[in-house]
Amino acid sequence: MVPWMHGFDHSMACQKEFSGLYQERAGRHAGGEQMEWIWARGKPLFLLARYMTPARWWDTINAFLAFLTQQLQAELPGVLEKRLAGIDKTIGEKRSLVGWEG
């Protein structure tokens, strides 16, 4: 995968194939953007959190982060399955190019 900022030096075709900006579930939730992602998912909760007592705030935030973790864990097998299917396809294409059946 080509780093985002470096990717802009490449052609658009190259960017679409290799840049994290265009790969599903890659890059957009990593590399320093975790807090933005958490904020986007929890913004309605965070707007209410400022009115909570400190103890209630910590309990609510911990429950929210546990929920996000469970959600991501549930999505992970599907994401990995898609990635592996893409890898298998690429390997098959490369094998057919060189005439290797194995």
TIDO-140023 format. One record per residue: residue in three letters; x negated, y, z of N, C-alpha, C in turn; residue number from 1. Coordinates in nm, 4 decimals, always signed. Atoms other than C-alpha are relative to their C-alpha. Layout:
BEGIN
+--------+----------+----------+----------+----------+----------+----------+----------+----------+----------+------+
: vexkol :      npx :      npy :      npz :     capx :     capy :     capz :      cpx :      cpy :      cpz : logu :
+--------+----------+----------+----------+----------+----------+----------+----------+----------+----------+------+
:    ALA :        X :        Y :        Z :        X :        Y :        Z :        X :        Y :        Z :  NUM :
...
+--------+----------+----------+----------+----------+----------+----------+----------+----------+----------+------+
REM end
This chain:
BEGIN
+--------+----------+----------+----------+----------+----------+----------+----------+----------+----------+------+
: vexkol :      npx :      npy :      npz :     capx :     capy :     capz :      cpx :      cpy :      cpz : logu :
+--------+----------+----------+----------+----------+----------+----------+----------+----------+----------+------+
:    MET :  -0.0850 :  -0.1172 :  +0.0000 :  +0.0000 :  +0.0000 :  +0.0000 :  -0.0895 :  +0.1234 :  +0.0000 :    1 :
:    VAL :  +0.0747 :  -0.1252 :  +0.0110 :  -0.1291 :  +0.3443 :  -0.0922 :  +0.0516 :  +0.0970 :  +0.1072 :    2 :
:    PRO :  -0.0453 :  -0.0981 :  -0.0994 :  -0.1226 :  +0.6039 :  +0.1921 :  +0.0816 :  +0.1113 :  -0.0671 :    3 :
:    TRP :  -0.0924 :  -0.0978 :  +0.0561 :  +0.1470 :  +0.8676 :  +0.1411 :  -0.0695 :  +0.1178 :  -0.0645 :    4 :
:    MET :  +0.0614 :  -0.1217 :  +0.0518 :  -0.0708 :  +1.1718 :  +0.0978 :  -0.0918 :  -0.0303 :  -0.1186 :    5 :
:    HIS :  +0.0875 :  +0.0389 :  +0.1104 :  -0.3215 :  +0.9916 :  -0.1248 :  +0.0831 :  -0.0416 :  -0.1215 :    6 :
:    GLY :  -0.0847 :  +0.0508 :  +0.1080 :  -0.0363 :  +0.8452 :  -0.3298 :  +0.0403 :  +0.1051 :  -0.1014 :    7 :
:    PHE :  -0.0425 :  -0.1051 :  +0.0920 :  +0.0532 :  +1.1809 :  -0.4825 :  -0.1021 :  +0.0260 :  -0.1105 :    8 :
:    ASP :  +0.1019 :  -0.0124 :  +0.1042 :  -0.2716 :  +1.1672 :  -0.6799 :  +0.0195 :  -0.1033 :  -0.1112 :    9 :
:    HIS :  -0.0232 :  +0.1083 :  +0.0958 :  -0.1398 :  +0.8601 :  -0.8644 :  +0.1199 :  +0.0311 :  -0.0884 :   10 :
:    SER :  -0.1158 :  -0.0174 :  +0.0887 :  +0.1098 :  +0.8318 :  -1.1481 :  +0.1277 :  -0.0396 :  +0.0740 :   11 :
:    MET :  -0.1272 :  +0.0318 :  -0.0637 :  +0.4788 :  +0.8054 :  -1.0614 :  +0.0251 :  -0.1502 :  -0.0014 :   12 :
:    ALA :  -0.0181 :  +0.1450 :  +0.0072 :  +0.4863 :  +0.4417 :  -1.1766 :  -0.0809 :  -0.0694 :  +0.1103 :   13 :
:    CYS :  +0.0849 :  +0.0566 :  -0.1047 :  +0.1977 :  +0.3610 :  -0.9416 :  +0.0587 :  +0.0302 :  +0.1383 :   14 :
:    GLN :  -0.0590 :  -0.0370 :  -0.1288 :  +0.3641 :  +0.5503 :  -0.6552 :  +0.1208 :  -0.0875 :  +0.0315 :   15 :
:    LYS :  -0.1206 :  +0.0802 :  -0.0232 :  +0.6913 :  +0.3597 :  -0.6992 :  -0.0330 :  -0.1433 :  +0.0367 :   16 :
:    GLU :  +0.0359 :  +0.1382 :  -0.0290 :  +0.5117 :  +0.0279 :  -0.6847 :  -0.0768 :  -0.0155 :  +0.1312 :   17 :
:    PHE :  +0.0921 :  +0.0193 :  -0.1110 :  +0.2571 :  +0.0908 :  -0.4098 :  +0.0166 :  +0.0953 :  +0.1183 :   18 :
:    SER :  -0.0109 :  -0.0964 :  -0.1084 :  +0.3538 :  +0.3939 :  -0.1976 :  +0.1052 :  -0.0415 :  +0.1028 :   19 :
:    GLY :  -0.0950 :  +0.0283 :  -0.1070 :  +0.5225 :  +0.3470 :  +0.1387 :  +0.1264 :  +0.0839 :  -0.0099 :   20 :
:    LEU :  -0.1192 :  -0.0830 :  +0.0176 :  +0.7620 :  +0.6253 :  +0.0390 :  +0.1089 :  -0.0732 :  -0.0777 :   21 :
:    TYR :  -0.0956 :  +0.0657 :  +0.0878 :  +0.9278 :  +0.3931 :  -0.2133 :  +0.0191 :  -0.1478 :  +0.0313 :   22 :
:    GLN :  -0.0154 :  +0.1398 :  -0.0360 :  +0.8940 :  +0.0531 :  -0.0475 :  +0.1013 :  -0.0115 :  +0.1127 :   23 :
:    GLU :  -0.1046 :  +0.0183 :  -0.0999 :  +1.1908 :  -0.0678 :  +0.1498 :  -0.0603 :  -0.0381 :  +0.1349 :   24 :
:    ARG :  +0.0371 :  +0.0272 :  -0.1390 :  +1.1347 :  -0.0620 :  +0.5255 :  -0.1507 :  +0.0109 :  +0.0255 :   25 :
:    ALA :  +0.1446 :  -0.0155 :  -0.0207 :  +0.7683 :  +0.0336 :  +0.4884 :  -0.0339 :  +0.1474 :  +0.0116 :   26 :
:    GLY :  +0.0525 :  -0.1354 :  -0.0097 :  +0.6064 :  +0.3497 :  +0.6090 :  +0.0938 :  +0.1025 :  +0.0595 :   27 :
:    ARG :  -0.0907 :  -0.1047 :  -0.0475 :  +0.9158 :  +0.5537 :  +0.6821 :  +0.0237 :  -0.0071 :  +0.1501 :   28 :
:    HIS :  -0.0211 :  +0.0138 :  -0.1434 :  +0.9425 :  +0.4158 :  +1.0346 :  -0.1313 :  -0.0226 :  +0.0740 :   29 :
:    ALA :  +0.1306 :  +0.0219 :  -0.0622 :  +0.5722 :  +0.4056 :  +1.1082 :  -0.0910 :  +0.1171 :  -0.0324 :   30 :
:    GLY :  +0.0984 :  -0.1019 :  +0.0319 :  +0.2648 :  +0.6190 :  +1.0978 :  +0.0322 :  +0.1359 :  +0.0590 :   31 :
:    GLY :  -0.0246 :  -0.1274 :  -0.0653 :  +0.3730 :  +0.8862 :  +1.3451 :  +0.1423 :  +0.0490 :  -0.0106 :   32 :
:    GLU :  -0.1375 :  -0.0469 :  +0.0141 :  +0.7382 :  +0.9097 :  +1.2527 :  +0.0974 :  -0.0757 :  +0.0907 :   33 :
:    GLN :  -0.0873 :  +0.0755 :  -0.0889 :  +0.8704 :  +0.6818 :  +1.5267 :  +0.0936 :  +0.0906 :  +0.0780 :   34 :
:    MET :  -0.0843 :  -0.0896 :  -0.0799 :  +0.9954 :  +0.9728 :  +1.7349 :  +0.1100 :  +0.0635 :  -0.0845 :   35 :
:    GLU :  -0.1039 :  -0.0556 :  +0.0871 :  +1.1788 :  +1.1256 :  +1.4399 :  +0.1093 :  -0.1036 :  -0.0261 :   36 :
:    TRP :  -0.0970 :  +0.1067 :  +0.0246 :  +1.3434 :  +0.7907 :  +1.3719 :  +0.0884 :  -0.0215 :  +0.1227 :   37 :
:    ILE :  -0.0778 :  +0.0171 :  -0.1236 :  +1.4474 :  +0.7497 :  +1.7364 :  +0.0931 :  +0.1193 :  +0.0196 :   38 :
:    TRP :  -0.0839 :  -0.1190 :  -0.0146 :  +1.5752 :  +1.1083 :  +1.7457 :  +0.1201 :  -0.0063 :  -0.0945 :   39 :
:    ALA :  -0.1087 :  +0.0064 :  +0.0972 :  +1.7831 :  +1.0543 :  +1.4304 :  +0.1075 :  -0.0982 :  +0.0441 :   40 :
:    ARG :  -0.0986 :  +0.0990 :  -0.0448 :  +1.9491 :  +0.7455 :  +1.5766 :  +0.0664 :  +0.0382 :  +0.1315 :   41 :
:    GLY :  -0.0540 :  -0.0282 :  -0.1323 :  +2.0001 :  +0.8860 :  +1.9242 :  +0.0426 :  +0.1428 :  +0.0244 :   42 :
:    LYS :  -0.0293 :  -0.1431 :  -0.0183 :  +2.0763 :  +1.2523 :  +1.8628 :  +0.1298 :  +0.0256 :  +0.0774 :   43 :
:    PRO :  -0.1217 :  -0.0265 :  -0.0788 :  +2.4386 :  +1.2365 :  +1.9878 :  -0.0191 :  -0.0306 :  +0.1492 :   44 :
:    LEU :  +0.0262 :  +0.0354 :  -0.1393 :  +2.3206 :  +1.0645 :  +2.3064 :  -0.0892 :  +0.1047 :  +0.0668 :   45 :
:    PHE :  +0.0940 :  -0.0955 :  -0.0581 :  +2.0345 :  +1.3071 :  +2.3594 :  +0.0655 :  +0.1348 :  +0.0278 :   46 :
:    LEU :  -0.0705 :  -0.1264 :  -0.0247 :  +2.2692 :  +1.6046 :  +2.3325 :  +0.0751 :  -0.0050 :  +0.1327 :   47 :
:    LEU :  -0.0700 :  +0.0152 :  -0.1283 :  +2.4633 :  +1.4664 :  +2.6300 :  -0.0966 :  -0.0185 :  +0.1159 :   48 :
:    ALA :  +0.0947 :  +0.0342 :  -0.1062 :  +2.1536 :  +1.3596 :  +2.8232 :  -0.0423 :  +0.1211 :  +0.0825 :   49 :
:    ARG :  +0.0448 :  -0.1179 :  -0.0755 :  +2.0669 :  +1.7156 :  +2.9238 :  +0.0936 :  +0.0331 :  +0.1166 :   50 :
:    TYR :  -0.0952 :  -0.0256 :  -0.1082 :  +2.3772 :  +1.7200 :  +3.1462 :  -0.0022 :  -0.1096 :  +0.1062 :   51 :
:    MET :  +0.0038 :  +0.1144 :  -0.0914 :  +2.2876 :  +1.3948 :  +3.3267 :  -0.0975 :  +0.0251 :  +0.1143 :   52 :
:    THR :  +0.0968 :  -0.0023 :  -0.1092 :  +2.1172 :  +1.3521 :  +3.6602 :  -0.1246 :  -0.0757 :  -0.0468 :   53 :
:    PRO :  +0.1210 :  +0.0712 :  +0.0429 :  +1.7564 :  +1.2309 :  +3.6325 :  +0.0132 :  -0.1522 :  +0.0020 :   54 :
:    ALA :  -0.0153 :  +0.1460 :  -0.0089 :  +1.8459 :  +0.8789 :  +3.7488 :  +0.0892 :  -0.0517 :  -0.1131 :   55 :
:    ARG :  -0.0915 :  +0.0411 :  +0.1070 :  +2.1359 :  +0.8526 :  +3.5036 :  -0.0682 :  +0.0162 :  -0.1370 :   56 :
:    TRP :  +0.0707 :  -0.0240 :  +0.1259 :  +1.9191 :  +0.9979 :  +3.2267 :  -0.0938 :  -0.1153 :  -0.0305 :   57 :
:    TRP :  +0.0946 :  +0.1097 :  +0.0213 :  +1.6483 :  +0.7326 :  +3.2739 :  +0.0734 :  -0.1295 :  -0.0317 :   58 :
:    ASP :  -0.0762 :  +0.1226 :  +0.0273 :  +1.9047 :  +0.4513 :  +3.2854 :  +0.0567 :  +0.0010 :  -0.1417 :   59 :
:    THR :  -0.0604 :  -0.0114 :  +0.1329 :  +2.0759 :  +0.5762 :  +2.9700 :  -0.1046 :  -0.0122 :  -0.1101 :   60 :
:    ILE :  +0.1060 :  +0.0054 :  +0.1005 :  +1.7541 :  +0.6268 :  +2.7741 :  -0.0575 :  -0.1418 :  -0.0091 :   61 :
:    ASN :  +0.0515 :  +0.1373 :  +0.0015 :  +1.6231 :  +0.2838 :  +2.8778 :  +0.0977 :  -0.0950 :  -0.0682 :   62 :
:    ALA :  -0.1008 :  +0.0846 :  +0.0649 :  +1.9498 :  +0.1196 :  +2.7712 :  +0.0027 :  +0.0253 :  -0.1509 :   63 :
:    PHE :  +0.0005 :  -0.0343 :  +0.1426 :  +1.9402 :  +0.3046 :  +2.4394 :  -0.1211 :  -0.0597 :  -0.0704 :   64 :
:    LEU :  +0.1204 :  +0.0561 :  +0.0610 :  +1.5799 :  +0.2009 :  +2.3684 :  +0.0061 :  -0.1524 :  -0.0053 :   65 :
:    ALA :  -0.0183 :  +0.1459 :  +0.0030 :  +1.6638 :  -0.1600 :  +2.4605 :  +0.0936 :  -0.0388 :  -0.1142 :   66 :
:    PHE :  -0.0927 :  +0.0249 :  +0.1108 :  +1.9550 :  -0.1454 :  +2.2151 :  -0.0716 :  +0.0120 :  -0.1345 :   67 :
:    LEU :  +0.0747 :  -0.0163 :  +0.1251 :  +1.7277 :  -0.0125 :  +1.9381 :  -0.0951 :  -0.1161 :  -0.0239 :   68 :
:    THR :  +0.0922 :  +0.1127 :  +0.0118 :  +1.4749 :  -0.2865 :  +2.0084 :  +0.0742 :  -0.1254 :  -0.0449 :   69 :
:    GLN :  -0.0801 :  +0.1166 :  +0.0398 :  +1.7442 :  -0.5559 :  +1.9821 :  +0.0459 :  +0.0123 :  -0.1447 :   70 :
:    GLN :  -0.0447 :  -0.0231 :  +0.1369 :  +1.8732 :  -0.4024 :  +1.6606 :  -0.1134 :  -0.0257 :  -0.0992 :   71 :
:    LEU :  +0.1149 :  +0.0217 :  +0.0880 :  +1.5267 :  -0.3990 :  +1.5038 :  -0.0406 :  -0.1464 :  -0.0042 :   72 :
:    GLN :  +0.0335 :  +0.1420 :  -0.0034 :  +1.4596 :  -0.7556 :  +1.6165 :  +0.0989 :  -0.0812 :  -0.0831 :   73 :
:    ALA :  -0.1008 :  +0.0704 :  +0.0800 :  +1.7848 :  -0.8670 :  +1.4536 :  -0.0220 :  +0.0233 :  -0.1497 :   74 :
:    GLU :  +0.0235 :  -0.0320 :  +0.1412 :  +1.6896 :  -0.6941 :  +1.1253 :  -0.1287 :  -0.0606 :  -0.0538 :   75 :
:    LEU :  +0.1324 :  +0.0437 :  +0.0435 :  +1.3328 :  -0.8281 :  +1.1144 :  +0.0002 :  -0.1258 :  -0.0865 :   76 :
:    PRO :  +0.0039 :  +0.1193 :  +0.0866 :  +1.4004 :  -1.1802 :  +0.9756 :  +0.0441 :  +0.0287 :  -0.1439 :   77 :
:    GLY :  -0.0462 :  -0.0351 :  +0.1344 :  +1.5927 :  -1.0358 :  +0.6794 :  -0.1038 :  +0.0792 :  -0.0774 :   78 :
:    VAL :  +0.1042 :  -0.0804 :  +0.0640 :  +1.3190 :  -0.7840 :  +0.6073 :  -0.1159 :  -0.0893 :  -0.0422 :   79 :
:    LEU :  +0.1104 :  +0.0901 :  +0.0324 :  +1.0511 :  -1.0531 :  +0.6217 :  +0.0365 :  -0.0952 :  -0.1138 :   80 :
:    GLU :  -0.0453 :  +0.0891 :  +0.1076 :  +1.2555 :  -1.2845 :  +0.4001 :  -0.0075 :  +0.0698 :  -0.1361 :   81 :
:    LYS :  +0.0079 :  -0.0764 :  +0.1252 :  +1.2840 :  -1.0132 :  +0.1330 :  -0.1448 :  +0.0198 :  -0.0439 :   82 :
:    ARG :  +0.1414 :  -0.0218 :  +0.0329 :  +0.9115 :  -0.9394 :  +0.1531 :  -0.0636 :  -0.1287 :  -0.0523 :   83 :
:    LEU :  +0.0568 :  +0.1272 :  +0.0443 :  +0.8217 :  -1.3082 :  +0.1211 :  +0.0517 :  -0.0393 :  -0.1381 :   84 :
:    ALA :  -0.0543 :  +0.0287 :  +0.1331 :  +1.0533 :  -1.3481 :  -0.1778 :  -0.0735 :  +0.0818 :  -0.1055 :   85 :
:    GLY :  +0.0754 :  -0.0845 :  +0.0931 :  +0.8760 :  -1.0577 :  -0.3455 :  -0.1417 :  -0.0508 :  -0.0208 :   86 :
:    ILE :  +0.1350 :  +0.0548 :  +0.0103 :  +0.5372 :  -1.2100 :  -0.2687 :  +0.0009 :  -0.1265 :  -0.0851 :   87 :
:    ASP :  -0.0114 :  +0.1233 :  +0.0802 :  +0.6473 :  -1.5478 :  -0.4090 :  +0.0186 :  +0.0318 :  -0.1476 :   88 :
:    LYS :  -0.0236 :  -0.0400 :  +0.1389 :  +0.7707 :  -1.3771 :  -0.7251 :  -0.1293 :  +0.0492 :  -0.0645 :   89 :
:    THR :  +0.1259 :  -0.0537 :  +0.0520 :  +0.4430 :  -1.1899 :  -0.7683 :  -0.1017 :  -0.1113 :  -0.0235 :   90 :
:    ILE :  +0.0927 :  +0.1125 :  +0.0162 :  +0.2377 :  -1.5072 :  -0.7142 :  +0.0381 :  -0.0820 :  -0.1224 :   91 :
:    GLY :  -0.0458 :  +0.0746 :  +0.1174 :  +0.4517 :  -1.6886 :  -0.9712 :  -0.0343 :  +0.0702 :  -0.1303 :   92 :
:    GLU :  +0.0331 :  -0.0778 :  +0.1203 :  +0.4012 :  -1.4096 :  -1.2238 :  -0.1496 :  -0.0056 :  -0.0295 :   93 :
:    LYS :  +0.1453 :  +0.0036 :  +0.0194 :  +0.0244 :  -1.4071 :  -1.1693 :  -0.0448 :  -0.1382 :  -0.0467 :   94 :
:    ARG :  +0.0356 :  +0.1359 :  +0.0416 :  +0.0053 :  -1.7844 :  -1.2015 :  +0.0347 :  -0.0232 :  -0.1464 :   95 :
:    SER :  -0.0388 :  +0.0209 :  +0.1394 :  +0.1949 :  -1.7784 :  -1.5299 :  -0.0901 :  +0.0778 :  -0.0948 :   96 :
:    LEU :  +0.0906 :  -0.0775 :  +0.0823 :  -0.0390 :  -1.5100 :  -1.6633 :  -0.1293 :  -0.0743 :  -0.0291 :   97 :
:    VAL :  +0.1274 :  +0.0718 :  +0.0172 :  -0.3434 :  -1.7289 :  -1.6100 :  +0.0218 :  -0.1464 :  -0.0404 :   98 :
:    GLY :  -0.0308 :  +0.1364 :  +0.0428 :  -0.1637 :  -2.0516 :  -1.7031 :  -0.0265 :  -0.1050 :  +0.1051 :   99 :
:    TRP :  +0.0271 :  +0.0945 :  -0.1097 :  -0.2095 :  -2.2111 :  -1.3626 :  +0.1314 :  -0.0480 :  +0.0589 :  100 :
:    GLU :  -0.1195 :  +0.0596 :  -0.0609 :  +0.0637 :  -2.4463 :  -1.2447 :  -0.0481 :  -0.0805 :  +0.1190 :  101 :
:    GLY :  +0.0507 :  +0.0728 :  -0.1146 :  +0.0063 :  -2.5626 :  -0.8925 :  +0.0912 :  +0.0003 :  +0.1177 :  102 :
+--------+----------+----------+----------+----------+----------+----------+----------+----------+----------+------+
REM end
